[in-house]
Amino acid sequence: MRNEDRDSARRKLDKELRHYRLAAMQRHCTQDLLRAVRQALGVPVEEIARTLGVNSSVLFELEQSEGRGTISLNSMERVASAIGCKFVYAIVPLAGKTLEEMGDERKWSKRLGVGKAGNREQGAGNLQRIGRGSGRLREDKPNGKLSRTEGGREPS
């Protein structure tokens, strides 16, 4: 994939995943969703179990396994469907970053030879982000550090 295509794909995914990024900033944002949605909709356990063709205790086990993070994606999808919902999931960057920010950090880390992108312990201390706008990282010539430009322009 060419760099322009990657940039375009990151921007598109950032837009599509915005709400997921916001949700991911909350602690345990997806824990116990099956139980919470089932209760919010007022769907009895017996009705879901009957739809799935399982015993009620199996549904309780599935809800518990979701809370532990051991439930399968297939099981999440089946239970969500049984309560009239669609199961969706997302992979979002940590700490509310965008994919574009991560891509920029990775690109500059490679150029500067500082190891794994964003890994501050392996010398990525040269990587400096200013603000949270849509700007790009730029190299600060006097000291070799990077800083963010706002809207593609140099900071004033």
Secondary structure, DSSP 8 states (H G I E B T S, - for coil): --HHHHHHHHHHHHHHTHHHHHHHTSTTTTTTHHHHHHHHHT--HHHHHHHHTS-HHHHHHHHHHHHHT---HHHHHHHHHHTT---------GGG--HHHHHHHHHHHHHHT-SSTT-GGGTGGG----SSSS--EEEETTTTEEEE-BTTB---
